[in-house]
Amino acid sequence: MSTAAPPQAGAAVEKPKKVGLTERARAERKLAWMLCAPAVLVMLLVTAYPILYAIVLSLQKKDLRFPDESGFAGLDNYITVLSSGLWWTVVGNTLFITVVSVIIELILGMIIALVMHRAIFGRGAVRTAVLIPYGIVTVVAAFAWLYAFDPATGFVNDTFLSPDDKAWFGERGSALFVIILAEVWKTTPFMALLLLAGLTTIDEGLYEAARVDGANAWQRFVKITLPLMKPAIAVALLFRTLDAFRVFDSIFIMTRGAQDTQSVSILGYDQLMGRLNLGLGSAVSVLIFLMVLVIAFLFVKGFGAAVPGQGDQR
Amino acid sequence: MKRGTREYTIWSVGIVVIIIAALFPVFWLLMISLKTPATVGDKRLVPKEWTFDNYEALFKGGFDSPLLQPLINSILIALIATTIAIFLASFTAYAIARLSFPGKSLVLGGSLAIAMFPPISTVGPLFDMWRAIGIYDTYVGLIIPYLTFALPLAIYTLVAFFREIPWELEQAAAVDGATPLQAFRKVIAPLAAPGMFTAAILVFIFCWNDFLFAITLTSSNESRTVPAAIAFFTGESQFTAPTGNIAAAAILVTIPIILFVLFFQRRIVAGLTAGAVKG
């Protein structure tokens, strides 16, 4: 796994060939750009253009229920959103769900990766089993957990977990608990598989050497496994954090945002689709986009350049 | 590690626990889907009375039934989006893996940025744009965003696989007198096919899973996919919850996933980790 190799490193190696661009090299460039163009255009059409459009909409008063009142609004929509208690509650929820589920996923994912790595029998069976949560439709998984915890249909209230009839979705804390549980169940396998791929790159000889030197299992894990897996962990964390931050499907199915369990995506959806307020909804959309940028930036800063794509020229 | 040691026991218990935890919710949904309306609220894990009525009701009335049209939509939309995504992504991945050109890291970095892009931020503008150009509530209207968000996944997976292909074989074939087309068809295509197939499975799963675009860019069963359709199921009367039917539909959309996982487990794992770790 190449981690810190910046793109320039590879380019520098190829440089001598490129001195005085030959006819052939120029043709190669042209072909490469033509091959990339369709995919790049499609990706821009549905991301760059809409986000620019969202910025324009967010500066306007545009409510499809009151089309006559449209007009330029400056930063009014942003002020409305940022000065509302609801927005900050929702941001708090989203960050809470993201941080808690990603931490649990990292720990569980590491344990599962270690089990899969060490397994002598049933390796295929475990991998097959954990791919089910990864592949299952999020909405389907959400219904499974909803029906398990719903007092009207679920068995959870009959188990030792909850002896009395608890309305799990009737209060914020327990509803968020079930939402996080559903997230963790669905995405821990992805985390585990990424970590497993990192684990398999570690040289077994290191463990043998450490064992000879008298290191116990915990010491071997902390001194060998963790440091060598830092790049794999960074990638897994980055992907999962941004993915968890977008949480929408499970909340939509389980609470629809009731009991103050909305995520930023649910809030954006409600503004745009429920209230058809494109101005306010777009302001929310732009703010979500900016938050994702900030999170991604912090990750890249925090973990150095250990982001896929950076080491592409091996 | 030997049989009978404490370590062996711990790992074995771990394996069993993981398998049960991974499969239990699916088992639970299956059990609900086989319960009769009278017993759906009995909170038992295994039905007291077994029935297939929940499944039958989903298809009663043919194309007016709650699930038939959405199921067809889901399959067609995911297949079309997957085909186009793999087609476009393989061009891009070929360029990135094989050719040298300025802007390579820009394309890779851009794809990564799109993989992290919050889809909710595009929903409002797309809703507005699609209505303006008349593709709201159509297949095309869903295929385009699926394509966009599936392309980074496809490009990353394919680049990782294409880099492993021994491209020298192409020249070797040419030396042996093969035409460029023959060299591609007989040598390169068979080597590239497994990677493309793997990328296709991942992209299909991705499209199959989408909910946000499906509920925002459609308004009827004309083009609504199964996840969205399930969320809008209503009971037979205002007083009955559609629990059994939802569970049955949920099980049906899970079947393709289970088949993929059973038959292509190795490929999926390889594909998932190839893009992220080797990239």
Contacts between the chains, C-beta under 8 A, distances in Angstrom:
chain1	res1	chain2	res2	distance
A	1	B	277	5.8
A	1	B	278	6.9
A	7	B	104	7.5
A	7	B	105	4.2
A	14	B	100	5.9
A	18	B	100	7.5
A	25	B	100	7.5
A	28	B	99	5.1
A	28	B	100	6.6
A	28	B	101	6.6
A	29	B	99	7.6
A	29	B	100	7.9
A	29	B	101	4.4
A	29	B	102	7.1
A	31	B	95	7.3
A	31	B	99	6.4
A	32	B	95	4.1
A	32	B	99	4.1
A	32	B	100	7.7
A	32	B	101	3.7
A	32	B	104	7.6
A	33	B	95	7.9
A	33	B	101	6.5
A	33	B	103	7.2
A	35	B	91	4.1
A	35	B	92	6.1
A	35	B	94	6.2
A	35	B	95	4.0
A	35	B	99	7.7
A	36	B	91	7.2
A	36	B	92	4.9
A	36	B	95	5.3
A	36	B	96	7.7
A	36	B	103	7.7
A	36	B	107	5.3
A	38	B	88	5.0
A	38	B	91	6.7
A	38	B	92	7.9
A	39	B	88	4.4
A	39	B	89	6.0
A	39	B	91	6.9
A	39	B	92	4.4
A	39	B	151	5.3
A	39	B	155	6.7
A	40	B	92	7.6
A	40	B	107	6.4
A	40	B	110	7.0
A	42	B	88	6.7
A	42	B	144	7.3
A	42	B	147	5.5
A	42	B	148	5.7
A	42	B	151	6.4
A	43	B	110	7.0
A	43	B	111	6.9
A	43	B	114	5.1
A	43	B	148	5.3
A	43	B	151	5.5
A	43	B	152	7.4
A	45	B	144	7.2
A	45	B	148	7.1
A	46	B	122	6.1
A	46	B	126	7.0
A	46	B	144	6.0
A	46	B	145	5.2
A	46	B	147	7.7
A	46	B	148	3.7
A	46	B	149	7.6
A	47	B	114	5.5
A	47	B	117	5.2
A	47	B	122	6.3
A	47	B	148	6.3
A	49	B	125	7.6
A	50	B	121	7.3
A	50	B	122	4.1
A	50	B	124	7.9
A	50	B	125	3.7
A	50	B	126	5.7
A	50	B	129	7.3
A	51	B	121	5.9
A	51	B	122	6.8
A	51	B	125	7.6
A	53	B	125	4.0
A	53	B	128	7.5
A	53	B	129	7.2
A	54	B	121	6.1
A	54	B	122	7.5
A	54	B	124	6.1
A	54	B	125	5.1
A	57	B	124	6.7
A	57	B	125	6.8
A	57	B	128	7.6
A	111	B	14	7.5
A	112	B	18	5.7
A	115	B	11	6.1
A	115	B	14	4.1
A	115	B	15	6.2
A	115	B	18	6.3
A	116	B	18	8.0
A	118	B	1	7.2
A	118	B	11	5.4
A	119	B	11	6.2
A	119	B	15	5.7
A	120	B	1	6.1
A	120	B	8	7.7
A	120	B	11	7.5
A	121	B	12	7.6
A	121	B	15	7.7
A	122	B	15	4.9
A	122	B	19	7.7
A	124	B	265	6.6
A	125	B	15	7.5
A	125	B	19	6.3
A	126	B	15	5.5
A	126	B	18	5.7
A	126	B	19	6.2
A	127	B	265	5.5
A	127	B	266	7.9
A	127	B	269	5.8
A	128	B	261	5.7
A	128	B	262	6.4
A	128	B	265	4.7
A	129	B	18	6.7
A	129	B	19	4.3
A	129	B	22	4.2
A	129	B	23	5.7
A	130	B	18	6.6
A	130	B	22	5.1
A	131	B	261	4.3
A	131	B	265	6.1
A	131	B	268	5.8
A	131	B	269	7.3
A	132	B	22	5.5
A	132	B	23	6.2
A	132	B	26	6.2
A	132	B	257	7.0
A	132	B	258	6.7
A	132	B	261	5.9
A	133	B	22	5.5
A	133	B	25	7.8
A	134	B	272	7.8
A	135	B	205	5.1
A	135	B	257	4.1
A	135	B	260	6.4
A	135	B	261	5.7
A	135	B	268	7.6
A	136	B	26	7.1
A	136	B	254	5.8
A	136	B	257	5.7
A	137	B	208	6.5
A	137	B	209	5.0
A	137	B	211	7.7
A	137	B	226	7.7
A	137	B	227	5.3
A	137	B	250	7.6
A	137	B	253	5.5
A	137	B	254	7.0
A	137	B	257	7.4
A	138	B	209	6.0
A	138	B	211	6.4
A	138	B	227	7.7
A	139	B	211	5.1
A	139	B	227	4.2
A	139	B	230	6.2
A	139	B	231	6.4
A	139	B	250	7.7
A	140	B	29	7.1
A	140	B	227	7.4
A	140	B	230	7.7
A	140	B	250	4.1
A	140	B	253	6.2
A	140	B	254	5.8
A	141	B	25	6.3
A	143	B	29	6.9
A	143	B	230	7.3
A	143	B	246	5.8
A	143	B	247	7.0
A	143	B	250	5.4
A	144	B	25	3.9
A	144	B	26	7.1
A	144	B	28	5.8
A	144	B	29	4.7
A	144	B	250	7.2
A	145	B	25	6.7
A	147	B	28	7.3
A	147	B	29	7.3
A	147	B	32	5.7
A	147	B	243	6.5
A	147	B	247	6.9
A	148	B	25	7.2
A	148	B	28	6.0
A	152	B	41	5.4
A	152	B	241	7.6
A	153	B	32	6.9
A	153	B	40	6.1
A	153	B	41	5.7
A	153	B	43	6.9
A	153	B	243	5.8
A	154	B	43	6.4
A	155	B	28	7.9
A	155	B	43	5.1
A	155	B	44	7.2
A	155	B	45	5.6
A	157	B	43	7.2
A	158	B	43	5.4
A	185	B	21	7.5
A	185	B	25	6.7
A	189	B	22	7.0
A	190	B	272	7.0
A	193	B	269	5.9
A	193	B	272	5.5
A	193	B	273	5.9
A	194	B	272	7.4
A	194	B	273	6.2
A	194	B	276	5.6
A	194	B	277	6.7
A	196	B	273	7.5
A	197	B	273	3.7
A	197	B	276	7.5
A	197	B	277	4.5
A	198	B	277	6.5
A	201	B	277	7.9
A	232	B	277	6.2
A	235	B	276	5.4
A	235	B	277	7.0
A	236	B	276	7.6
A	238	B	116	8.0
A	239	B	115	7.9
A	239	B	116	7.9
A	239	B	276	7.0
A	242	B	116	4.6
A	245	B	118	7.5
A	246	B	118	5.2
A	246	B	119	6.9
A	246	B	120	6.8
A	248	B	120	6.7
A	248	B	211	7.1
A	248	B	212	5.5
A	249	B	211	4.5
A	249	B	212	7.2
A	249	B	227	7.7
A	252	B	211	7.2
A	252	B	215	7.9
A	252	B	231	7.1
A	253	B	231	6.5
A	264	B	120	7.5
A	265	B	118	7.1
A	265	B	120	4.3
A	265	B	212	7.4
A	268	B	120	4.6
A	268	B	121	7.5
A	268	B	123	7.2
A	268	B	124	7.6
A	269	B	120	6.5
A	269	B	123	7.0
A	269	B	212	7.5
A	269	B	216	7.1
A	272	B	123	6.1
A	272	B	124	4.3
A	272	B	127	6.8
A	272	B	216	7.5
A	273	B	123	7.6
A	273	B	127	7.4
A	273	B	215	7.7
A	273	B	216	5.6
A	278	B	124	5.6
A	278	B	128	6.5
A	281	B	124	5.1
A	282	B	124	5.2
A	282	B	125	7.3
A	285	B	118	7.9
A	285	B	120	6.2
A	285	B	121	4.1
A	285	B	122	7.7
A	285	B	123	7.4
A	285	B	124	5.7
A	286	B	121	6.9
A	288	B	118	5.0
A	288	B	120	6.0
A	288	B	121	5.5
A	289	B	117	7.7
A	289	B	118	6.0
A	289	B	121	4.4
A	292	B	116	6.3
A	292	B	117	7.2
A	292	B	118	5.1
A	296	B	113	7.9
A	296	B	116	5.8
A	307	B	112	7.1
A	308	B	112	6.6
A	308	B	156	7.0
A	308	B	275	7.0
A	308	B	276	5.8
A	308	B	277	7.7
A	308	B	279	3.6
A	309	B	105	6.8
A	309	B	108	4.2
A	309	B	109	5.4
A	309	B	111	7.7
A	309	B	112	4.9
A	309	B	156	8.0
A	309	B	279	5.9
A	310	B	105	7.9
A	311	B	279	7.6
A	312	B	96	7.5
A	312	B	104	7.3
A	312	B	105	6.5
A	312	B	108	5.6
A	312	B	159	7.6
A	312	B	279	6.6
A	314	B	163	7.7
